[in-house]
Amino acid sequence: MTSIWRKFFGFTDEEHEGETYDEAVQRAKKLLHEENYEDACRILRYAEKQHHAEAMYYLAWCYWNGTGVREDAGHARHLWKVCDAMGFKKEHPE
């Protein structure tokens, strides 16, 4: 993957060059805590495409609450079901 695409998706910048998906998800969680929802969701959506269960779990919360993305309870439920099927089980409203 070229660094241009990584930068576009918020997956890295010069400071985060070469970070793993797990590291990017940790950065997204920090961004969520800081209420920087747009940047966090950009990272989480990319990691979702790579089938990263933890990223999908937190992205589902964003869809559930409409933070950083358009509120979509149906998509949130779908993501949580996928996470559960992948063995990533945490508490969610479903």
DOFIVO-575709 format. One record per atom (N, C-alpha, C, CB): atom name; residue number from 1; residue in three letters; x negated, y negated, z. Coordinates in steps of 0.2 Angstrom, whole numbers. Glycine has a CB too. Layout:
// DOFIVO-575709
site:CA	pos:NUM	code:ALA	x:X	y:Y	z:Z
...
//
This chain:
// DOFIVO-575709
site:N	pos:1	code:MET	x:-4	y:6	z:0
site:CA	pos:1	code:MET	x:0	y:0	z:0
site:C	pos:1	code:MET	x:-5	y:-6	z:0
site:CB	pos:1	code:MET	x:5	y:0	z:6
site:N	pos:2	code:THR	x:-3	y:-11	z:-4
site:CA	pos:2	code:THR	x:-7	y:-17	z:-4
site:C	pos:2	code:THR	x:-5	y:-21	z:1
site:CB	pos:2	code:THR	x:-6	y:-21	z:-11
site:N	pos:3	code:SER	x:-10	y:-26	z:3
site:CA	pos:3	code:SER	x:-9	y:-30	z:9
site:C	pos:3	code:SER	x:-4	y:-35	z:7
site:CB	pos:3	code:SER	x:-16	y:-34	z:11
site:N	pos:4	code:ILE	x:-3	y:-37	z:1
site:CA	pos:4	code:ILE	x:3	y:-41	z:-1
site:C	pos:4	code:ILE	x:9	y:-39	z:1
site:CB	pos:4	code:ILE	x:3	y:-43	z:-9
site:N	pos:5	code:TRP	x:11	y:-32	z:0
site:CA	pos:5	code:TRP	x:17	y:-29	z:2
site:C	pos:5	code:TRP	x:17	y:-29	z:10
site:CB	pos:5	code:TRP	x:18	y:-22	z:-1
site:N	pos:6	code:ARG	x:12	y:-27	z:13
site:CA	pos:6	code:ARG	x:12	y:-27	z:20
site:C	pos:6	code:ARG	x:13	y:-34	z:23
site:CB	pos:6	code:ARG	x:5	y:-25	z:23
site:N	pos:7	code:LYS	x:11	y:-39	z:20
site:CA	pos:7	code:LYS	x:12	y:-46	z:23
site:C	pos:7	code:LYS	x:19	y:-48	z:21
site:CB	pos:7	code:LYS	x:7	y:-51	z:20
site:N	pos:8	code:PHE	x:22	y:-46	z:15
site:CA	pos:8	code:PHE	x:29	y:-48	z:14
site:C	pos:8	code:PHE	x:34	y:-45	z:19
site:CB	pos:8	code:PHE	x:31	y:-45	z:7
site:N	pos:9	code:PHE	x:32	y:-39	z:21
site:CA	pos:9	code:PHE	x:37	y:-35	z:26
site:C	pos:9	code:PHE	x:35	y:-37	z:33
site:CB	pos:9	code:PHE	x:37	y:-28	z:25
site:N	pos:10	code:GLY	x:31	y:-41	z:34
site:CA	pos:10	code:GLY	x:29	y:-43	z:41
site:C	pos:10	code:GLY	x:25	y:-38	z:45
site:CB	pos:10	code:GLY	x:35	y:-45	z:45
site:N	pos:11	code:PHE	x:23	y:-33	z:41
site:CA	pos:11	code:PHE	x:20	y:-27	z:44
site:C	pos:11	code:PHE	x:13	y:-29	z:46
site:CB	pos:11	code:PHE	x:19	y:-22	z:39
site:N	pos:12	code:THR	x:10	y:-34	z:43
site:CA	pos:12	code:THR	x:3	y:-36	z:45
site:C	pos:12	code:THR	x:1	y:-43	z:43
site:CB	pos:12	code:THR	x:-2	y:-31	z:43
site:N	pos:13	code:ASP	x:-4	y:-46	z:46
site:CA	pos:13	code:ASP	x:-7	y:-52	z:43
site:C	pos:13	code:ASP	x:-14	y:-51	z:45
site:CB	pos:13	code:ASP	x:-4	y:-58	z:47
site:N	pos:14	code:GLU	x:-18	y:-56	z:44
site:CA	pos:14	code:GLU	x:-25	y:-54	z:45
site:C	pos:14	code:GLU	x:-27	y:-52	z:52
site:CB	pos:14	code:GLU	x:-29	y:-61	z:44
site:N	pos:15	code:GLU	x:-23	y:-54	z:57
site:CA	pos:15	code:GLU	x:-24	y:-52	z:64
site:C	pos:15	code:GLU	x:-23	y:-44	z:64
site:CB	pos:15	code:GLU	x:-21	y:-56	z:68
site:N	pos:16	code:HIS	x:-17	y:-42	z:61
site:CA	pos:16	code:HIS	x:-15	y:-35	z:62
site:C	pos:16	code:HIS	x:-17	y:-31	z:56
site:CB	pos:16	code:HIS	x:-7	y:-36	z:62
site:N	pos:17	code:GLU	x:-22	y:-33	z:52
site:CA	pos:17	code:GLU	x:-24	y:-28	z:46
site:C	pos:17	code:GLU	x:-25	y:-21	z:48
site:CB	pos:17	code:GLU	x:-30	y:-31	z:43
site:N	pos:18	code:GLY	x:-22	y:-17	z:45
site:CA	pos:18	code:GLY	x:-23	y:-10	z:46
site:C	pos:18	code:GLY	x:-19	y:-7	z:52
site:CB	pos:18	code:GLY	x:-30	y:-9	z:48
site:N	pos:19	code:GLU	x:-15	y:-10	z:55
site:CA	pos:19	code:GLU	x:-11	y:-7	z:61
site:C	pos:19	code:GLU	x:-7	y:-1	z:58
site:CB	pos:19	code:GLU	x:-7	y:-13	z:64
site:N	pos:20	code:THR	x:-5	y:3	z:63
site:CA	pos:20	code:THR	x:-1	y:9	z:62
site:C	pos:20	code:THR	x:6	y:7	z:62
site:CB	pos:20	code:THR	x:-3	y:15	z:66
site:N	pos:21	code:TYR	x:10	y:12	z:60
site:CA	pos:21	code:TYR	x:18	y:10	z:61
site:C	pos:21	code:TYR	x:19	y:10	z:69
site:CB	pos:21	code:TYR	x:22	y:16	z:58
site:N	pos:22	code:ASP	x:16	y:14	z:73
site:CA	pos:22	code:ASP	x:18	y:14	z:80
site:C	pos:22	code:ASP	x:16	y:7	z:83
site:CB	pos:22	code:ASP	x:14	y:19	z:84
site:N	pos:23	code:GLU	x:10	y:4	z:80
site:CA	pos:23	code:GLU	x:7	y:-2	z:83
site:C	pos:23	code:GLU	x:12	y:-8	z:80
site:CB	pos:23	code:GLU	x:0	y:-4	z:80
site:N	pos:24	code:ALA	x:14	y:-7	z:74
site:CA	pos:24	code:ALA	x:19	y:-12	z:71
site:C	pos:24	code:ALA	x:26	y:-12	z:75
site:CB	pos:24	code:ALA	x:20	y:-11	z:64
site:N	pos:25	code:VAL	x:28	y:-6	z:77
site:CA	pos:25	code:VAL	x:34	y:-6	z:81
site:C	pos:25	code:VAL	x:33	y:-9	z:88
site:CB	pos:25	code:VAL	x:37	y:2	z:81
site:N	pos:26	code:GLN	x:28	y:-8	z:91
site:CA	pos:26	code:GLN	x:26	y:-11	z:97
site:C	pos:26	code:GLN	x:26	y:-19	z:97
site:CB	pos:26	code:GLN	x:20	y:-9	z:100
site:N	pos:27	code:ARG	x:23	y:-21	z:91
site:CA	pos:27	code:ARG	x:23	y:-28	z:90
site:C	pos:27	code:ARG	x:31	y:-31	z:89
site:CB	pos:27	code:ARG	x:19	y:-30	z:83
site:N	pos:28	code:ALA	x:35	y:-27	z:85
site:CA	pos:28	code:ALA	x:42	y:-29	z:84
site:C	pos:28	code:ALA	x:45	y:-29	z:91
site:CB	pos:28	code:ALA	x:45	y:-24	z:79
site:N	pos:29	code:LYS	x:44	y:-24	z:95
site:CA	pos:29	code:LYS	x:47	y:-24	z:102
site:C	pos:29	code:LYS	x:45	y:-31	z:106
site:CB	pos:29	code:LYS	x:45	y:-18	z:106
site:N	pos:30	code:LYS	x:39	y:-33	z:105
site:CA	pos:30	code:LYS	x:37	y:-39	z:108
site:C	pos:30	code:LYS	x:41	y:-45	z:105
site:CB	pos:30	code:LYS	x:29	y:-40	z:108
site:N	pos:31	code:LEU	x:41	y:-45	z:99
site:CA	pos:31	code:LEU	x:45	y:-50	z:95
site:C	pos:31	code:LEU	x:52	y:-50	z:97
site:CB	pos:31	code:LEU	x:44	y:-49	z:88
site:N	pos:32	code:LEU	x:55	y:-45	z:98
site:CA	pos:32	code:LEU	x:62	y:-44	z:101
site:C	pos:32	code:LEU	x:63	y:-48	z:108
site:CB	pos:32	code:LEU	x:65	y:-37	z:101
site:N	pos:33	code:HIS	x:58	y:-46	z:112
site:CA	pos:33	code:HIS	x:58	y:-49	z:119
site:C	pos:33	code:HIS	x:57	y:-56	z:119
site:CB	pos:33	code:HIS	x:52	y:-45	z:123
site:N	pos:34	code:GLU	x:53	y:-59	z:114
site:CA	pos:34	code:GLU	x:52	y:-66	z:113
site:C	pos:34	code:GLU	x:58	y:-69	z:109
site:CB	pos:34	code:GLU	x:46	y:-67	z:109
site:N	pos:35	code:GLU	x:63	y:-65	z:107
site:CA	pos:35	code:GLU	x:69	y:-68	z:103
site:C	pos:35	code:GLU	x:67	y:-70	z:96
site:CB	pos:35	code:GLU	x:72	y:-73	z:107
site:N	pos:36	code:ASN	x:62	y:-67	z:94
site:CA	pos:36	code:ASN	x:60	y:-69	z:87
site:C	pos:36	code:ASN	x:63	y:-63	z:82
site:CB	pos:36	code:ASN	x:52	y:-69	z:86
site:N	pos:37	code:TYR	x:69	y:-63	z:82
site:CA	pos:37	code:TYR	x:73	y:-57	z:79
site:C	pos:37	code:TYR	x:72	y:-56	z:71
site:CB	pos:37	code:TYR	x:80	y:-59	z:80
site:N	pos:38	code:GLU	x:71	y:-62	z:68
site:CA	pos:38	code:GLU	x:70	y:-61	z:60
site:C	pos:38	code:GLU	x:63	y:-57	z:59
site:CB	pos:38	code:GLU	x:70	y:-68	z:57
site:N	pos:39	code:ASP	x:58	y:-59	z:62
site:CA	pos:39	code:ASP	x:52	y:-56	z:61
site:C	pos:39	code:ASP	x:52	y:-49	z:64
site:CB	pos:39	code:ASP	x:46	y:-60	z:64
site:N	pos:40	code:ALA	x:55	y:-48	z:69
site:CA	pos:40	code:ALA	x:55	y:-41	z:72
site:C	pos:40	code:ALA	x:59	y:-37	z:67
site:CB	pos:40	code:ALA	x:58	y:-41	z:79
site:N	pos:41	code:CYS	x:65	y:-39	z:65
site:CA	pos:41	code:CYS	x:69	y:-35	z:61
site:C	pos:41	code:CYS	x:66	y:-33	z:54
site:CB	pos:41	code:CYS	x:76	y:-38	z:59
site:N	pos:42	code:ARG	x:62	y:-38	z:52
site:CA	pos:42	code:ARG	x:58	y:-37	z:45
site:C	pos:42	code:ARG	x:53	y:-31	z:46
site:CB	pos:42	code:ARG	x:54	y:-43	z:43
site:N	pos:43	code:ILE	x:50	y:-31	z:52
site:CA	pos:43	code:ILE	x:45	y:-25	z:53
site:C	pos:43	code:ILE	x:49	y:-19	z:54
site:CB	pos:43	code:ILE	x:41	y:-26	z:60
site:N	pos:44	code:LEU	x:55	y:-19	z:58
site:CA	pos:44	code:LEU	x:59	y:-13	z:60
site:C	pos:44	code:LEU	x:62	y:-10	z:53
site:CB	pos:44	code:LEU	x:64	y:-15	z:65
site:N	pos:45	code:ARG	x:64	y:-14	z:49
site:CA	pos:45	code:ARG	x:67	y:-12	z:43
site:C	pos:45	code:ARG	x:62	y:-8	z:38
site:CB	pos:45	code:ARG	x:70	y:-18	z:39
site:N	pos:46	code:TYR	x:56	y:-11	z:38
site:CA	pos:46	code:TYR	x:51	y:-7	z:34
site:C	pos:46	code:TYR	x:50	y:-1	z:37
site:CB	pos:46	code:TYR	x:45	y:-12	z:34
site:N	pos:47	code:ALA	x:49	y:0	z:44
site:CA	pos:47	code:ALA	x:47	y:6	z:47
site:C	pos:47	code:ALA	x:53	y:11	z:47
site:CB	pos:47	code:ALA	x:46	y:4	z:55
site:N	pos:48	code:GLU	x:59	y:8	z:46
site:CA	pos:48	code:GLU	x:65	y:12	z:45
site:C	pos:48	code:GLU	x:64	y:16	z:39
site:CB	pos:48	code:GLU	x:72	y:8	z:45
site:N	pos:49	code:LYS	x:62	y:13	z:34
site:CA	pos:49	code:LYS	x:61	y:16	z:27
site:C	pos:49	code:LYS	x:56	y:21	z:27
site:CB	pos:49	code:LYS	x:59	y:11	z:22
site:N	pos:50	code:GLN	x:52	y:21	z:32
site:CA	pos:50	code:GLN	x:47	y:26	z:33
site:C	pos:50	code:GLN	x:49	y:32	z:38
site:CB	pos:50	code:GLN	x:40	y:23	z:36
site:N	pos:51	code:HIS	x:55	y:31	z:40
site:CA	pos:51	code:HIS	x:59	y:36	z:44
site:C	pos:51	code:HIS	x:55	y:36	z:51
site:CB	pos:51	code:HIS	x:58	y:43	z:41
site:N	pos:52	code:HIS	x:54	y:30	z:54
site:CA	pos:52	code:HIS	x:51	y:30	z:61
site:C	pos:52	code:HIS	x:57	y:29	z:66
site:CB	pos:52	code:HIS	x:46	y:24	z:61
site:N	pos:53	code:ALA	x:58	y:34	z:70
site:CA	pos:53	code:ALA	x:63	y:35	z:74
site:C	pos:53	code:ALA	x:64	y:29	z:79
site:CB	pos:53	code:ALA	x:63	y:42	z:78
site:N	pos:54	code:GLU	x:59	y:27	z:82
site:CA	pos:54	code:GLU	x:59	y:22	z:87
site:C	pos:54	code:GLU	x:61	y:15	z:84
site:CB	pos:54	code:GLU	x:52	y:21	z:91
site:N	pos:55	code:ALA	x:58	y:14	z:78
site:CA	pos:55	code:ALA	x:60	y:8	z:74
site:C	pos:55	code:ALA	x:67	y:8	z:73
site:CB	pos:55	code:ALA	x:56	y:7	z:68
site:N	pos:56	code:MET	x:70	y:14	z:70
site:CA	pos:56	code:MET	x:77	y:14	z:69
site:C	pos:56	code:MET	x:81	y:13	z:75
site:CB	pos:56	code:MET	x:79	y:21	z:66
site:N	pos:57	code:TYR	x:79	y:16	z:81
site:CA	pos:57	code:TYR	x:83	y:15	z:87
site:C	pos:57	code:TYR	x:84	y:7	z:88
site:CB	pos:57	code:TYR	x:79	y:18	z:93
site:N	pos:58	code:TYR	x:78	y:3	z:88
site:CA	pos:58	code:TYR	x:78	y:-4	z:90
site:C	pos:58	code:TYR	x:82	y:-8	z:84
site:CB	pos:58	code:TYR	x:71	y:-6	z:91
site:N	pos:59	code:LEU	x:81	y:-6	z:78
site:CA	pos:59	code:LEU	x:85	y:-9	z:73
site:C	pos:59	code:LEU	x:92	y:-8	z:74
site:CB	pos:59	code:LEU	x:82	y:-6	z:66
site:N	pos:60	code:ALA	x:94	y:-2	z:76
site:CA	pos:60	code:ALA	x:101	y:-1	z:77
site:C	pos:60	code:ALA	x:104	y:-6	z:82
site:CB	pos:60	code:ALA	x:102	y:6	z:80
site:N	pos:61	code:TRP	x:100	y:-7	z:88
site:CA	pos:61	code:TRP	x:102	y:-12	z:92
site:C	pos:61	code:TRP	x:103	y:-19	z:89
site:CB	pos:61	code:TRP	x:97	y:-13	z:98
site:N	pos:62	code:CYS	x:99	y:-21	z:85
site:CA	pos:62	code:CYS	x:99	y:-27	z:81
site:C	pos:62	code:CYS	x:106	y:-27	z:77
site:CB	pos:62	code:CYS	x:93	y:-28	z:77
site:N	pos:63	code:TYR	x:107	y:-22	z:74
site:CA	pos:63	code:TYR	x:113	y:-22	z:70
site:C	pos:63	code:TYR	x:119	y:-22	z:74
site:CB	pos:63	code:TYR	x:114	y:-15	z:65
site:N	pos:64	code:TRP	x:119	y:-18	z:80
site:CA	pos:64	code:TRP	x:124	y:-18	z:85
site:C	pos:64	code:TRP	x:126	y:-25	z:87
site:CB	pos:64	code:TRP	x:123	y:-13	z:90
site:N	pos:65	code:ASN	x:121	y:-29	z:89
site:CA	pos:65	code:ASN	x:122	y:-36	z:92
site:C	pos:65	code:ASN	x:122	y:-41	z:87
site:CB	pos:65	code:ASN	x:116	y:-37	z:97
site:N	pos:66	code:GLY	x:120	y:-40	z:80
site:CA	pos:66	code:GLY	x:119	y:-45	z:75
site:C	pos:66	code:GLY	x:113	y:-50	z:77
site:CB	pos:66	code:GLY	x:126	y:-49	z:75
site:N	pos:67	code:THR	x:108	y:-47	z:79
site:CA	pos:67	code:THR	x:102	y:-51	z:81
site:C	pos:67	code:THR	x:97	y:-50	z:75
site:CB	pos:67	code:THR	x:99	y:-50	z:88
site:N	pos:68	code:GLY	x:96	y:-55	z:71
site:CA	pos:68	code:GLY	x:91	y:-55	z:66
site:C	pos:68	code:GLY	x:93	y:-52	z:59
site:CB	pos:68	code:GLY	x:85	y:-51	z:68
site:N	pos:69	code:VAL	x:99	y:-49	z:60
site:CA	pos:69	code:VAL	x:103	y:-46	z:54
site:C	pos:69	code:VAL	x:110	y:-47	z:55
site:CB	pos:69	code:VAL	x:101	y:-38	z:54
site:N	pos:70	code:ARG	x:114	y:-46	z:50
site:CA	pos:70	code:ARG	x:121	y:-46	z:50
site:C	pos:70	code:ARG	x:124	y:-41	z:55
site:CB	pos:70	code:ARG	x:124	y:-46	z:43
site:N	pos:71	code:GLU	x:128	y:-42	z:59
site:CA	pos:71	code:GLU	x:131	y:-37	z:63
site:C	pos:71	code:GLU	x:134	y:-32	z:59
site:CB	pos:71	code:GLU	x:136	y:-40	z:68
site:N	pos:72	code:ASP	x:133	y:-25	z:61
site:CA	pos:72	code:ASP	x:136	y:-20	z:57
site:C	pos:72	code:ASP	x:136	y:-14	z:62
site:CB	pos:72	code:ASP	x:132	y:-18	z:51
site:N	pos:73	code:ALA	x:141	y:-13	z:66
site:CA	pos:73	code:ALA	x:142	y:-7	z:70
site:C	pos:73	code:ALA	x:141	y:-1	z:67
site:CB	pos:73	code:ALA	x:148	y:-8	z:74
site:N	pos:74	code:GLY	x:144	y:0	z:61
site:CA	pos:74	code:GLY	x:144	y:6	z:58
site:C	pos:74	code:GLY	x:137	y:8	z:56
site:CB	pos:74	code:GLY	x:148	y:6	z:51
site:N	pos:75	code:HIS	x:133	y:4	z:54
site:CA	pos:75	code:HIS	x:126	y:5	z:52
site:C	pos:75	code:HIS	x:122	y:7	z:58
site:CB	pos:75	code:HIS	x:122	y:-1	z:48
site:N	pos:76	code:ALA	x:123	y:3	z:64
site:CA	pos:76	code:ALA	x:120	y:4	z:70
site:C	pos:76	code:ALA	x:121	y:12	z:72
site:CB	pos:76	code:ALA	x:122	y:-1	z:75
site:N	pos:77	code:ARG	x:128	y:14	z:72
site:CA	pos:77	code:ARG	x:129	y:21	z:74
site:C	pos:77	code:ARG	x:126	y:26	z:70
site:CB	pos:77	code:ARG	x:137	y:22	z:74
site:N	pos:78	code:HIS	x:126	y:24	z:63
site:CA	pos:78	code:HIS	x:122	y:29	z:59
site:C	pos:78	code:HIS	x:115	y:30	z:61
site:CB	pos:78	code:HIS	x:123	y:26	z:51
site:N	pos:79	code:LEU	x:111	y:24	z:62
site:CA	pos:79	code:LEU	x:104	y:24	z:64
site:C	pos:79	code:LEU	x:103	y:28	z:70
site:CB	pos:79	code:LEU	x:102	y:17	z:65
site:N	pos:80	code:TRP	x:108	y:27	z:75
site:CA	pos:80	code:TRP	x:107	y:31	z:81
site:C	pos:80	code:TRP	x:108	y:38	z:80
site:CB	pos:80	code:TRP	x:112	y:28	z:87
site:N	pos:81	code:LYS	x:113	y:40	z:76
site:CA	pos:81	code:LYS	x:114	y:47	z:75
site:C	pos:81	code:LYS	x:107	y:50	z:71
site:CB	pos:81	code:LYS	x:120	y:48	z:70
site:N	pos:82	code:VAL	x:104	y:47	z:67
site:CA	pos:82	code:VAL	x:98	y:49	z:64
site:C	pos:82	code:VAL	x:93	y:50	z:69
site:CB	pos:82	code:VAL	x:96	y:44	z:58
site:N	pos:83	code:CYS	x:92	y:45	z:73
site:CA	pos:83	code:CYS	x:87	y:45	z:79
site:C	pos:83	code:CYS	x:88	y:51	z:83
site:CB	pos:83	code:CYS	x:87	y:38	z:83
site:N	pos:84	code:ASP	x:94	y:52	z:85
site:CA	pos:84	code:ASP	x:96	y:58	z:89
site:C	pos:84	code:ASP	x:94	y:64	z:86
site:CB	pos:84	code:ASP	x:103	y:58	z:91
site:N	pos:85	code:ALA	x:95	y:65	z:79
site:CA	pos:85	code:ALA	x:94	y:71	z:75
site:C	pos:85	code:ALA	x:86	y:72	z:75
site:CB	pos:85	code:ALA	x:97	y:70	z:68
site:N	pos:86	code:MET	x:83	y:66	z:75
site:CA	pos:86	code:MET	x:75	y:67	z:75
site:C	pos:86	code:MET	x:72	y:68	z:82
site:CB	pos:86	code:MET	x:72	y:60	z:72
site:N	pos:87	code:GLY	x:76	y:68	z:87
site:CA	pos:87	code:GLY	x:74	y:70	z:93
site:C	pos:87	code:GLY	x:72	y:64	z:98
site:CB	pos:87	code:GLY	x:68	y:74	z:93
site:N	pos:88	code:PHE	x:74	y:58	z:95
site:CA	pos:88	code:PHE	x:72	y:52	z:99
site:C	pos:88	code:PHE	x:79	y:50	z:102
site:CB	pos:88	code:PHE	x:70	y:46	z:94
site:N	pos:89	code:LYS	x:80	y:52	z:108
site:CA	pos:89	code:LYS	x:86	y:50	z:112
site:C	pos:89	code:LYS	x:85	y:45	z:117
site:CB	pos:89	code:LYS	x:89	y:57	z:115
site:N	pos:90	code:LYS	x:88	y:40	z:117
site:CA	pos:90	code:LYS	x:89	y:35	z:122
site:C	pos:90	code:LYS	x:96	y:33	z:122
site:CB	pos:90	code:LYS	x:84	y:28	z:120
site:N	pos:91	code:GLU	x:97	y:29	z:128
site:CA	pos:91	code:GLU	x:104	y:27	z:129
site:C	pos:91	code:GLU	x:106	y:22	z:124
site:CB	pos:91	code:GLU	x:105	y:24	z:136
site:N	pos:92	code:HIS	x:112	y:23	z:121
site:CA	pos:92	code:HIS	x:116	y:18	z:117
site:C	pos:92	code:HIS	x:123	y:19	z:118
site:CB	pos:92	code:HIS	x:114	y:19	z:109
site:N	pos:93	code:PRO	x:127	y:14	z:115
site:CA	pos:93	code:PRO	x:134	y:14	z:117
site:C	pos:93	code:PRO	x:138	y:19	z:114
site:CB	pos:93	code:PRO	x:137	y:7	z:115
site:N	pos:94	code:GLU	x:136	y:23	z:109
site:CA	pos:94	code:GLU	x:140	y:28	z:106
site:C	pos:94	code:GLU	x:141	y:34	z:110
site:CB	pos:94	code:GLU	x:136	y:30	z:100
//
